[in-house]
Amino acid sequence: MEELIKRTEEKGIDVKELILSALSRIDPKESIKLRIELAEKYMAEGEEYLKRGLKLRRNLTLKT
């Protein structure tokens, strides 16, 4: 299964979006719930990257 996902993504196909789209036809509420969970996950990751970037920038500024 992992190989199938890898090959599909290499072709530029967003597997998560495909699954969520298929699910939305069957269970729209569940699809929305999962999209919100993914959005929250990506926001948390973005905030973490931002914190690391600011910390790195601060450290570089202090060294110069």
N, C-alpha and C positions, 0 to 999 in steps of 0.2 A: 504494500500500500504506500509506504514512504517513497518508493521509487516512482510510482505513478504520480504522486503529488509533485515530486521533484521535477520530473519530466514535463508535467503540465505547466508548472510555474516557469520553467525555462522557456516555454513557448509564449510566455506573457499572459497566461490565464491566471486570474486570481481565484484560487480554489475556495477560499473562505467566502468570497462573494457569490460564487456559483452555488455553494451549499446554502447560504442564507437566502438567496433568491428562490431556490427550490423549496426551502422550508416555508418561505412567506406565502407560497401558493397553497400550502397545506395547513399551516398554522401561523397566520400573520402575527398574532400576539407573541408567540414564542420567538419568532424571527426578530421582532422589535426588541424584545428583552435581551436577546443575544447580541444584537447590534449595539445596544447601550452598554452592555458589559464589555464588549470589545473597545468601544470608544473610551470608557473609563480606564481600561488597561493601557491603551495607547496614550491617554492624557497623563497617567501616572509615570509611564516610561519617559515621556517628553519632559515632564517636570524634573525627573531624576537626571536626565541628560543636561538640562539647563543648570541644575545645581552643580553638577560636576564641572561644567564649562565655566561657570562663574567662579567656582573654587580654584580651578586651574588658572584662570585669568588673574585672580587676586594673588595667587602664589607667584606668578610670573612678574606681576607688577611690583611686588615686594622685593624680589630678587634683583631688579634693575635699579 
